[in-house]
């Protein structure tokens, strides 16, 4: 008598165990990324904090900025927790967690549950996702908005309850996503797929026009600051569309694109480690694209292919916007995994042992993709000198109880934000008390003061970060 594997506890709970593993991976890696690697904030994060802090709740002019939802969320974080590495990164970490959860639900509706679990694990453990998740900039919105739009659109198309809520959330998400540059192309892909695919057109015709209109009006209200900003500064529209102010050097962009996606033999590490996907993942993505082109009749194929077609010219002219391709590539990765597994099962439709043996190399492949990505991220972003040099830990190293902080003129905008949320700190370019702390850039020979203490970091270059000065006794 054969063994009935379906009676095993592990088999019956395999999907719940899989989702639990995703949750553990997500929480662990977000905490690791947020608190440990890279271990500091970048110049882009500094500029983002300054922009967030300059938003005034009573001044509508300050609302006319791109990525407004993120800046409002970051401003709230600064108000609640002060200015620190953690409070700067907290909005991105929260949005990354929500993005991962939405991605799991999206993949669960687009693919079989086993593929959804494998694809989700690979996605949330890629170096690109983890880097964006810990970055206190609006880059996480390049993942958050498309995932939410596709998920809500899928829920509406499948008429899942509560339908009115999904429609309202869809239009609100659509409107808020327009504040983020390049998000409009995900919307164009969805609209084009609806127009080209007969099944989607049929679904749209069945929806309540009154409820769609109500959702549209609610969403349109959220666009008022953006419309005002475009009227005030028309170049904002070009930024939203991803159109550069000056025609780019396309010949110079090609090597950058190659390095971003296909530079496996010459990996580089600057602010972002490249290539952003490993060789194994890119091979599965390429196979998924091939299979998608052969099945053009499906709704998913229409959305993904139209989306990629829209993004190709944008990525060519803006090669550093690799984040916008993350979700389409994850969907192609899942398509490739799905076809690999289906092809193996079709060879042995009735042999359970052969079907099980086929899972072993797949498990090895997925495990290699996950752990090699985690290892590359953890070591690369914490120890690589070319990467670590782009991040500063000065906020965490600033001496406790600092009352008078002297900075260089170029540092004033950021440290004024620090003083804004810490009333005990006074910031300037010259000392105003008997003792003061000077940054590395503001170090100098201050007449009448002597250095009492030097605060250093663990880097090899410019390790002297702060100097504690005290007035010389007369």
SVG drawing of the C-alpha trace seen along z (x, -y; Angstrom):
<svg xmlns="http://www.w3.org/2000/svg" viewBox="-25 -86 69 88">
<polyline fill="none" stroke="black" stroke-width="0.4" points="0.0,0.0 1.4,-3.4 2.0,-6.3 -0.7,-9.0 1.3,-12.2 -1.8,-14.3 -2.5,-13.1 0.8,-14.5 0.5,-17.5 3.2,-19.4 1.4,-18.8 -2.0,-20.0 -0.5,-23.1 2.1,-23.7 0.6,-27.0 0.2,-28.5 3.8,-27.5 4.9,-29.1 3.2,-32.4 4.6,-32.3 8.1,-31.9 7.5,-34.9 6.3,-36.9 9.4,-35.9 11.7,-36.7 10.0,-40.1 10.1,-41.2 13.7,-40.0 15.1,-41.5 13.3,-44.8 14.6,-45.1 18.1,-44.1 18.0,-46.6 16.5,-49.4 18.9,-49.1 22.0,-47.4 22.8,-47.7 23.9,-50.0 23.9,-51.6 23.4,-55.3 21.7,-57.8 22.6,-58.8 22.8,-62.3 19.4,-61.5 17.8,-60.8 19.2,-64.1 17.5,-66.0 14.3,-64.1 14.2,-64.9 14.7,-68.6 11.8,-68.5 9.5,-66.7 10.3,-69.1 9.5,-72.2 5.9,-71.1 3.7,-73.4 0.2,-72.1 -1.2,-75.7 0.5,-76.5 -0.9,-75.0 2.1,-76.1 4.3,-73.6 1.9,-70.8 2.8,-71.3 5.6,-68.7 6.1,-65.3 5.8,-62.3 3.6,-64.4 2.1,-61.3 5.6,-60.1 6.7,-63.5 3.6,-63.9 4.2,-60.4 7.9,-61.2 7.0,-64.6 4.6,-62.8 7.4,-60.3 9.8,-63.2 7.2,-65.0 6.5,-61.8 10.0,-60.5 12.4,-63.4 15.2,-63.3 17.1,-60.0 18.2,-57.3 15.2,-55.2 12.5,-58.0 13.8,-58.9 13.6,-55.3 10.4,-54.4 8.0,-55.5 9.8,-53.4 9.9,-50.4 6.2,-50.6 5.4,-51.1 7.8,-48.2 5.9,-45.9 2.5,-46.9 4.0,-46.4 5.1,-42.9 1.7,-42.0 -0.1,-43.4 2.4,-41.6 1.5,-38.2 -2.2,-38.8 -1.6,-39.9 0.5,-36.9 -2.0,-34.6 -4.7,-35.8 -2.5,-35.8 -0.7,-32.5 -1.0,-29.1 -0.4,-29.4 2.9,-27.5 4.2,-29.9 2.9,-32.9 4.8,-31.7 8.1,-31.1 7.8,-34.4 7.1,-36.3 10.0,-34.9 12.4,-35.7 11.0,-39.2 11.2,-40.3 14.7,-39.0 16.2,-40.6 18.9,-43.2 17.0,-45.8 13.8,-45.5 15.7,-45.5 17.8,-48.5 14.7,-50.5 12.8,-49.4 15.4,-50.9 16.0,-54.0 14.4,-57.1 13.4,-58.4 10.3,-58.1 11.8,-55.3 9.6,-52.7 6.6,-54.3 7.8,-52.9 6.9,-49.5 4.0,-50.4 1.7,-52.2 1.9,-49.6 1.3,-46.7 -1.7,-48.4 -3.1,-49.4 -2.8,-45.9 -4.2,-44.3 -7.2,-46.6 -7.8,-46.3 -7.8,-42.5 -10.2,-42.6 -12.6,-44.9 -12.3,-42.7 -13.2,-39.6 -16.0,-41.4 -14.8,-40.5 -16.6,-42.0 -16.8,-44.7 -16.8,-46.0 -17.6,-49.6 -14.6,-49.8 -12.2,-48.4 -13.4,-50.9 -13.0,-53.8 -9.6,-52.7 -8.6,-52.2 -9.4,-55.7 -7.7,-57.2 -4.6,-55.1 -4.7,-56.1 -4.8,-59.8 -2.1,-59.6 0.1,-57.5 0.2,-60.4 2.3,-62.4 5.1,-59.9 7.1,-60.2 6.6,-57.4 3.6,-55.9 1.3,-57.1 2.7,-54.3 1.3,-51.6 -2.1,-53.3 -1.7,-53.6 -0.9,-49.8 -4.1,-49.0 -6.2,-51.3 -4.7,-50.0 -5.3,-46.4 -8.9,-47.2 -9.4,-48.7 -7.6,-45.8 -8.9,-42.8 -12.5,-41.8 -13.0,-40.1 -11.8,-43.3 -14.1,-45.4 -17.0,-43.1 -16.2,-43.4 -16.0,-47.2 -19.4,-47.4 -20.9,-45.4 -19.7,-47.8 -22.0,-50.4 -21.4,-53.7 -22.7,-55.7 -20.2,-54.0 -17.4,-54.5 -18.3,-58.2 -18.3,-58.5 -14.9,-56.9 -13.6,-59.1 -14.7,-62.3 -13.2,-61.2 -9.9,-60.4 -9.9,-63.6 -10.1,-65.7 -6.7,-64.3 -5.2,-65.7 -5.9,-69.3 -2.4,-70.1 -0.7,-68.3 -2.8,-70.3 -1.9,-73.5 1.7,-72.5 1.7,-71.9 0.0,-75.2 2.5,-76.9 5.5,-75.0 4.8,-73.4 8.1,-71.5 6.5,-69.4 4.4,-67.7 7.7,-66.6 9.0,-65.2 5.8,-63.2 6.1,-61.8 9.8,-61.0 10.8,-63.3 14.3,-64.8 14.7,-68.5 17.6,-68.0 17.9,-65.4 20.1,-62.6 23.1,-61.0 21.6,-57.7 25.0,-56.2 26.3,-56.8 23.1,-55.4 23.5,-52.0 26.5,-50.8 24.7,-52.0 21.6,-49.9 23.8,-46.9 25.5,-47.2 22.1,-47.6 20.6,-44.5 23.2,-42.3 26.6,-43.1 27.0,-39.8 30.7,-39.4 31.6,-42.9 29.4,-43.6 29.7,-47.1 28.8,-48.8 28.2,-52.5 25.0,-53.8 23.1,-50.8 24.7,-47.4 24.4,-46.2 23.2,-44.1 20.0,-44.5 18.9,-40.9 21.1,-37.9 21.9,-35.7 19.6,-32.9 16.7,-35.4 17.3,-37.0 17.3,-33.7 13.9,-32.8 12.6,-36.4 13.7,-35.9 11.9,-32.6 8.8,-34.2 8.9,-36.9 9.1,-34.3 6.2,-32.4 4.2,-35.5 4.6,-36.6 3.3,-33.1 0.1,-33.5 -1.0,-37.0 -4.6,-36.1 -4.4,-36.3 -5.2,-39.4 -1.9,-39.3 0.1,-39.2 -1.6,-42.3 -1.0,-44.3 2.7,-43.2 3.7,-43.6 2.0,-47.0 3.6,-48.2 7.0,-47.0 6.6,-48.7 5.7,-52.0 8.7,-51.7 11.4,-50.8 11.8,-54.4 11.6,-55.8 14.3,-53.5 16.5,-54.2 16.4,-57.9 16.5,-57.6 18.7,-54.5 18.9,-54.9 15.1,-54.4 15.6,-50.7 12.9,-50.5 10.1,-51.0 10.9,-47.7 10.8,-45.7 7.2,-44.6 7.0,-43.8 10.2,-41.7 8.7,-39.9 5.6,-39.0 7.8,-37.7 9.8,-35.7 6.6,-34.1 5.5,-33.4 8.8,-31.6 8.6,-29.6 5.0,-28.7 5.9,-27.4 8.9,-25.5 6.8,-23.7 3.9,-23.1 6.2,-21.7 7.7,-19.2 4.3,-18.1 3.1,-17.6 5.9,-15.1 4.8,-12.9 1.1,-13.6 0.5,-10.4 3.8,-9.6 3.8,-11.3 7.5,-10.3 8.7,-11.9 6.7,-15.0 8.2,-15.2 11.8,-14.7 11.3,-17.5 10.7,-19.9 14.2,-19.2 16.2,-21.1 13.5,-23.8 13.9,-24.2 17.7,-24.3 17.3,-27.0 15.0,-29.1 17.1,-28.6 20.2,-29.7 18.5,-32.8 17.2,-33.8 20.4,-33.1 22.8,-34.5 20.8,-37.7 20.7,-38.0 24.4,-37.4 25.2,-39.9 23.0,-42.5 24.2,-42.0 27.9,-42.0 27.9,-44.4 25.9,-47.2 27.7,-46.9 31.4,-46.2 32.0,-47.3 34.0,-50.5 32.5,-51.9 29.0,-51.5 29.5,-52.3 31.2,-55.6 27.9,-56.9 26.2,-56.7 26.8,-58.7 26.1,-57.7 26.5,-61.2 23.0,-61.4 23.6,-58.4 27.1,-59.6 26.2,-63.2 27.1,-63.5 24.1,-63.3 23.2,-66.6 24.5,-68.7 23.2,-72.2 25.2,-74.3 26.1,-72.6 28.4,-74.3 28.1,-73.2 29.4,-74.1 27.1,-76.4 26.2,-73.6 25.0,-71.5 22.6,-74.1 19.4,-73.1 19.6,-69.5 20.7,-70.4 18.1,-73.1 15.6,-70.3 17.3,-68.5 17.0,-71.6 13.4,-72.1 12.4,-68.7 14.8,-69.0 14.3,-72.3 17.3,-71.7 19.7,-72.0 20.8,-75.3 22.5,-75.2 24.7,-77.8 27.9,-78.3 29.7,-80.0 29.8,-79.1 27.4,-80.9 28.2,-79.3 31.2,-78.2 31.0,-74.7 29.9,-73.5 30.1,-70.6 31.4,-71.0 30.9,-68.6 33.8,-67.2 33.2,-69.8 33.1,-72.7 36.3,-71.7 38.7,-74.6 40.9,-76.7 38.4,-78.5 40.1,-81.3 39.7,-80.9 38.5,-77.3 40.3,-74.0 39.2,-70.5 38.1,-68.3 36.9,-65.2 36.7,-63.7 33.9,-61.4 34.9,-58.9 33.3,-56.4 34.5,-52.9 35.3,-54.0 38.9,-54.3 38.5,-57.7 37.2,-60.9 36.5,-58.9 36.6,-62.1 32.9,-63.1 32.4,-65.5 34.6,-67.7 33.7,-68.9 35.1,-72.3 35.3,-74.1 36.1,-77.8 39.7,-78.3 39.8,-79.7 41.1,-83.3"/>
</svg>
